[in-house]
Every structure is written in structure tokens, then in C-alpha cells.
Amino acid sequence: MAAFSPSSMRAAIAGLDEPLIVAPTPTPFNRNDHVDAEALARNIERWNRTSLSGFVLGTANGEELSLSDDEKLLIVRVVSGVRAQDRIVIAGIDSPSTTYTLGLADRYADAGADMIRVRIPRQGGDQSALRYFDEVCSRSPIPVVVIHQTFTGVPAASPEVISQICSHENVFGYITDHDIRFEGRVTLTFPQDKRFWICNGGLLLAGAVMGARGACMWLGNIAPELCRRIMAGGLDDNLTDARSLQRTATMLDMAIIRYGVAGVKYALGIMGFEGMAPRLPLAPVSEWGEAEIADALYRAGLLERD
């Protein structure tokens, strides 16, 4: 896909099978702690053969705080160049500055991103968020995916304002925070023509029942088909099978995410993905953690025991 206008992007995505499952792509590093573009390309080619709908780049799971803007742009160019034509490339931005956000949006669009994923600024409240997104959405060259990711537990905006932001023509969709009670309130006024995506593998079935038609979470990298089947079961009211699958997803989430990005990368590494050492100075998981993660992958049927 090349860069799209809002209307053409919506038309293109409408042809993809729902639920859409996208995932924050981990960044591979080589032995010199540099971004390994060749390993990234091979990893994307492997994900192209799964049911993953797209790639979200420059995220917390991609170690965004350890990446320069030039490295983020390199990642977008590499992924855009090798992704399958029916996969979405979404470039992440986390800045309270409209000027910086729009400058990076232009560069991401030139690098091949289809959309940008923009966090609601965590300070300033409703009026600041409205001003920020009115400027960003009106001037971004590609559609916007809004994400409510606070890290603090304090909502960045009210449910009504989040819905108002997502009503903008240039907003494609919205990724929730982890507070299901709060996000349930968002659904009451959320525009029905926009995508509502749940944010975590442990919340997939709850999200689907609440009205989510897709998901964006790290578990999508490890078990995209599992995530898709849970969401589809929730959407189709096939709750008996979906409950059982959700237990597996919750088990994986509990076993892996306690080790953070290093845990996600270790899991992917033993599944055969390349360059999965965390960036310095982040430490790899302990031997105990390695054993716990491997056991969870075995129990989920994602690895075969020797």
C-alpha cells in the first residue's frame, strides 16, 4: 500500500478480513546494538505468512525511547518495503508537541507508512487534547489512529472527548487503554464508523463483547491466529470456544509480559525470529524467566518440546 487519503484508506481496509489484528513490532538489534535492518526484513516476511493484519512501528514494545528519529524512519522504510500488500504499516508518535508530531508524520508518510498512531498527550486534559488532535488530524498527510495509553492509570481525556476526537474525518480508529471500565464508557459515544481496538491479549474477549472489532497488542506478534480466533468468537457470539482460547491468551500474557520487552523478545527469539536481544542497557530475562516463557509457549502449542 502507498500513502492514502482518509477516504481511500478506509476503502482499502474495508477489503481486509475483520477482526483486524495489528501488533507493535519489536526492533531487532545486531551485536553492535544497531538496528538490524536485514533481520527486520526477514522477520516481517515471516509475519507476512501469518494472519497478522499489520505492523505498528516505533512503539513501547519496539523500544521507542531507545530509538532515534532516524532509526524509526529506517524501520518504517524497511517494513514498508517488504510487507505484503494487504498488510497495514502504522508509525507511532508520542509527543505533546503538534509541530513535532506533524513534522514526523510527514517524514513517516514519505517513508511509506499508511497511518500514524498518536498517543493522547498525558497532560493538559480535555481542552488540550482537543486542540492537539484538531491540529494533528487536520494537517496529517495520512490517517490517524488515536491511542489512549497513559502508563499512570489516570485518563488522559474524558470518554466524551475521546469520542469527539475520533469523530474527525482523518481518524481511522482508536486503541484503548487497559482500564476496561473506562473504555466501556468510551463505547457509549464512540463513532460507529471508526475502528475500536482493544489493547491487550488478556482483554481480547472482553473487548470483543464490549464492541471492539480488532486489537493492537504485543501478543499479536507471538500468536496472531489465537488472537484473531478469540476476537472472531466474541464478535460471532461463539463464546464457548472463545473462553477457552482466552484462557490460553491470558496464560501467555501473564507468563511473558512480567518480563517486559525482554520477555516478548525472548519468546520471539526461541520461536525463530531474529535480532531479539533487548537494546542496551536493558537486561535479558533470567534463566528462570526463560524457562517460564518457554513452558508457556509449549502449553499454548506454539513450540514443540524436544
Phi and psi in degrees as a GROMACS rama.xvg file:
@    title "Ramachandran Plot"
@    xaxis  label "Phi"
@    yaxis  label "Psi"
@TYPE xy
-88.1738  179.363  ALA-2
-64.7565  142.901  ALA-3
-120.416  155.538  PHE-4
-75.4874  163.917  SER-5
-54.509  -44.7168  PRO-6
-69.4091  -40.9529  SER-7
-72.0633  -32.5873  SER-8
-63.1761  -46.4488  MET-9
-60.7823  -38.3064  ARG-10
-66.3976  -39.7453  ALA-11
-66.6094  -44.6953  ALA-12
-69.6996  -27.9534  ILE-13
-60.1664  -23.7864  ALA-14
-82.1066  -7.13698  GLY-15
-87.3566  152.254  LEU-16
-74.0198  129.224  ASP-17
-91.2421  151.947  GLU-18
-76.064  145.473  PRO-19
-81.248  127.694  LEU-20
-117.274  110.036  ILE-21
-115.321  160.578  VAL-22
-142.756  144.247  ALA-23
-71.8845  113.221  PRO-24
-76.8443  123.605  THR-25
-66.242  146.887  PRO-26
-92.6837  122.563  THR-27
-80.7426  140.859  PRO-28
-122.567  148.264  PHE-29
-89.6436  -172.529  ASN-30
-66.7275  -19.8812  ARG-31
-91.6422  7.73362  ASN-32
68.2126  25.9807  ASP-33
-101.403  153.567  HIS-34
-57.7305  127.386  VAL-35
-96.8834  93.4043  ASP-36
-65.3154  -37.3607  ALA-37
-67.9059  -41.8283  GLU-38
-64.0645  -39.8477  ALA-39
-59.7082  -44.6866  LEU-40
-61.1938  -41.9935  ALA-41
-67.578  -37.3501  ARG-42
-63.1999  -43.3158  ASN-43
-64.0314  -40.3802  ILE-44
-61.1181  -34.3573  GLU-45
-69.6871  -44.0136  ARG-46
-64.9534  -27.4191  TRP-47
-59.009  -24.4254  ASN-48
-90.351  5.58142  ARG-49
-106.415  -175.104  THR-50
-90.4644  10.3343  SER-51
-63.0187  132.964  LEU-52
-84.5654  -21.8962  SER-53
179.88  177.979  GLY-54
-124.146  130.032  PHE-55
-109.071  120.848  VAL-56
-114.286  149.441  LEU-57
71.621  51.2513  GLY-58
-120.085  176.27  THR-59
-60.3026  -40.8752  ALA-60
-68.6254  -22.7762  ASN-61
-90.6433  10.6604  GLY-62
62.4177  45.7801  GLU-63
-56.9243  -36.2988  GLU-64
-70.1022  -14.3902  LEU-65
-98.6889  2.98917  SER-66
-109.782  140.389  LEU-67
-80.3022  164.926  SER-68
-60.7175  -38.4456  ASP-69
-63.2052  -39.6476  ASP-70
-66.3565  -39.9688  GLU-71
-62.0926  -40.9469  LYS-72
-66.8723  -39.0426  LEU-73
-58.5813  -44.7337  LEU-74
-60.39  -44.9509  ILE-75
-62.1525  -42.7967  VAL-76
-63.5754  -42.8962  ARG-77
-63.8718  -49.5881  VAL-78
-65.0745  -41.2046  VAL-79
-62.971  -29.0935  SER-80
-79.0108  -22.019  GLY-81
-119.75  -10.5861  VAL-82
-64.5116  150.292  ARG-83
-63.7971  153.273  ALA-84
-64.6931  -19.815  GLN-85
-99.6092  20.6607  ASP-86
-112.873  145.68  ARG-87
-94.7266  141.268  ILE-88
-113.421  118.804  VAL-89
-119.73  122.981  ILE-90
-100.863  129.691  ALA-91
-88.6187  141.35  GLY-92
-134.117  134.086  ILE-93
-134.458  89.4069  ASP-94
-151.253  137.548  SER-95
-80.3141  -2.33834  PRO-96
-92.2198  121.185  SER-97
-65.6143  -37.4467  THR-98
-63.2874  -48.5025  THR-99
-63.7474  -44.7804  TYR-100
-59.4451  -45.0493  THR-101
-69.1056  -36.2604  LEU-102
-62.9173  -43.1068  GLY-103
-71.1896  -34.2028  LEU-104
-59.9395  -42.1594  ALA-105
-60.6292  -43.101  ASP-106
-69.2672  -37.8999  ARG-107
-65.756  -40.7473  TYR-108
-61.7129  -43.0538  ALA-109
-63.8528  -30.0961  ASP-110
-80.7303  -7.92966  ALA-111
113.996  3.96874  GLY-112
-67.4863  144.285  ALA-113
-86.6596  -31.3397  ASP-114
-148.025  163.703  MET-115
-113.877  143.754  ILE-116
-107.339  117.406  ARG-117
-118.498  126.197  VAL-118
-76.0323  141.697  ARG-119
-65.1644  124.497  ILE-120
-53.1475  137.436  PRO-121
-85.6638  3.04167  ARG-122
-135.018  149.548  GLN-123
113.041  -25.2279  GLY-124
77.5202  -164.331  GLY-125
-60.0726  -50.6116  ASP-126
-65.7825  -38.834  GLN-127
-63.9666  -42.388  SER-128
-63.5812  -40.6924  ALA-129
-63.355  -45.4167  LEU-130
-63.4362  -42.2675  ARG-131
-59.898  -52.0042  TYR-132
-76.2446  -26.8618  PHE-133
-61.6821  -41.8084  ASP-134
-71.5397  -48.2526  GLU-135
-65.1273  -47.6066  VAL-136
-67.6194  -35.8826  CYS-137
-70.0513  -28.6016  SER-138
-111.68  -9.68386  ARG-139
-65.9973  135.418  SER-140
-74.5656  -12.8474  PRO-141
-133.18  158.31  ILE-142
-60.4105  156.957  PRO-143
-111.141  135.138  VAL-144
-107.033  119.803  VAL-145
-86.941  136.525  VAL-146
-125.407  135.321  ILE-147
-104.453  91.7879  HIS-148
-129.862  98.5264  GLN-149
-90.8466  -32.5868  THR-150
67.1373  -9.63002  PHE-151
-115.225  -14.9094  THR-152
86.5007  -5.79632  GLY-153
-96.8702  118.974  VAL-154
-55.1549  139.007  PRO-155
-80.8226  -18.8131  ALA-156
-159.905  164.728  ALA-157
-76.1408  158.243  SER-158
-55.5114  -40.4278  PRO-159
-66.3895  -38.0291  GLU-160
-71.9738  -37.9256  VAL-161
-58.8092  -44.3345  ILE-162
-63.0384  -39.7099  SER-163
-63.3952  -43.492  GLN-164
-59.3151  -44.8209  ILE-165
-72.6282  -10.0411  CYS-166
-77.9408  -10.7273  SER-167
-61.5262  142.427  HIS-168
-55.3391  -35.1112  GLU-169
-91.8893  11.7414  ASN-170
-95.138  126.258  VAL-171
-86.2351  -40.3989  PHE-172
-172.444  -169.83  GLY-173
-143.408  135.162  TYR-174
-109.022  128.229  ILE-175
-73.3369  168.727  THR-176
-88.9368  -175.313  ASP-177
-84.1964  -10.0268  HIS-178
-82.3021  95.3951  ASP-179
-63.0605  -36.4523  ILE-180
-61.1252  -46.002  ARG-181
-64.2582  -46.6533  PHE-182
-68.2805  -26.4775  GLU-183
-61.6671  -35.1185  GLY-184
-67.7771  -34.2315  ARG-185
-61.6154  -38.844  VAL-186
-62.8293  -22.5642  THR-187
-65.4971  -29.0573  LEU-188
-122.214  6.72852  THR-189
-69.6338  137.327  PHE-190
-64.7328  130.16  PRO-191
-72.5952  -15.5421  GLN-192
-91.5415  6.50744  ASP-193
-114.523  153.038  LYS-194
-76.3734  135.746  ARG-195
-116.327  113.259  PHE-196
-115.334  134.708  TRP-197
-80.7598  160.355  ILE-198
-111.909  0.502019  CYS-199
-150.776  144.126  ASN-200
-63.9212  -26.3774  GLY-201
-77.8072  -6.61969  GLY-202
-117.827  11.799  LEU-203
-61.0432  -51.6901  LEU-204
-67.0879  -42.187  LEU-205
-59.8377  -40.8419  ALA-206
-63.5667  -43.8184  GLY-207
-62.6833  -44.4152  ALA-208
-62.945  -32.8437  VAL-209
-76.8304  -16.4219  MET-210
125.706  -1.19827  GLY-211
-67.346  139.915  ALA-212
-112.896  15.7111  ARG-213
-176.568  -177.771  GLY-214
-152.832  152.056  ALA-215
-133.774  108.855  CYS-216
-162.116  156.788  MET-217
-61.6973  -28.8073  TRP-218
-62.3011  -21.3722  LEU-219
-62.4415  -26.8619  GLY-220
-69.606  -36.6521  ASN-221
-88.8104  -40.0396  ILE-222
-140.704  64.6021  ALA-223
-62.3741  -37.1659  PRO-224
-69.726  -38.6779  GLU-225
-58.508  -47.1918  LEU-226
-61.8712  -42.3736  CYS-227
-64.1018  -42.1162  ARG-228
-66.5717  -36.8621  ARG-229
-64.1652  -48.8645  ILE-230
-61.8971  -43.347  MET-231
-63.5433  -39.3266  ALA-232
-62.6367  -40.957  GLY-233
-64.867  -40.0839  GLY-234
-70.7343  -32.0429  LEU-235
-94.6425  6.40449  ASP-236
61.6066  26.5995  ASP-237
-93.2006  68.0777  ASN-238
-76.8272  -25.8817  LEU-239
-62.0508  -51.9225  THR-240
-67.8689  -38.9735  ASP-241
-64.8684  -35.5189  ALA-242
-62.8826  -43.6677  ARG-243
-63.7645  -43.1318  SER-244
-65.7925  -36.1226  LEU-245
-64.3901  -34.8442  GLN-246
-61.1882  -38.5439  ARG-247
-66.3414  -44.4663  THR-248
-62.5605  -40.2474  ALA-249
-66.4977  -38.8535  THR-250
-61.2792  -45.3828  MET-251
-62.7827  -43.453  LEU-252
-60.4561  -44.3244  ASP-253
-66.1911  -40.0263  MET-254
-74.9757  -31.6173  ALA-255
-98.4549  -46.2597  ILE-256
-72.5542  -15.7828  ILE-257
-62.5525  -19.4583  ARG-258
-99.0807  7.17159  TYR-259
66.2821  -151.433  GLY-260
-58.4619  -38.5811  VAL-261
-60.1789  -36.4116  ALA-262
-67.346  -44.2061  GLY-263
-60.8333  -43.6707  VAL-264
-67.7861  -37.6717  LYS-265
-62.9638  -44.6088  TYR-266
-57.6949  -46.7016  ALA-267
-65.4723  -37.1843  LEU-268
-62.3656  -42.9934  GLY-269
-77.7224  -10.8905  ILE-270
-87.3623  -5.29613  MET-271
109.71  0.668149  GLY-272
-77.1315  151.502  PHE-273
-99.983  154.762  GLU-274
67.7909  33.7622  GLY-275
-93.6739  21.625  MET-276
-76.67  138.113  ALA-277
-67.1726  155.191  PRO-278
-75.0505  139.356  ARG-279
-59.2922  142.386  LEU-280
-93.4214  13.2724  PRO-281
-61.7935  131.41  LEU-282
-85.2508  149.773  ALA-283
-70.6715  169.556  PRO-284
-70.6198  157.571  VAL-285
-72.8601  169.412  SER-286
-60.5667  -38.1685  GLU-287
-61.5463  -43.5997  TRP-288
-64.4504  -40.644  GLY-289
-57.9555  -44.187  GLU-290
-65.8359  -40.0652  ALA-291
-65.4388  -43.6636  GLU-292
-66.4272  -44.7155  ILE-293
-60.7064  -41.8253  ALA-294
-62.8742  -39.3499  ASP-295
-64.5252  -40.9962  ALA-296
-66.0047  -38.5842  LEU-297
-61.6752  -47.5879  TYR-298
-64.3614  -28.6265  ARG-299
-84.0948  -3.9867  ALA-300
78.2952  18.253  GLY-301
-94.7309  -11.9347  LEU-302
-135.475  150.658  LEU-303
-100.943  138.985  GLU-304
-73.9339  145.92  ARG-305
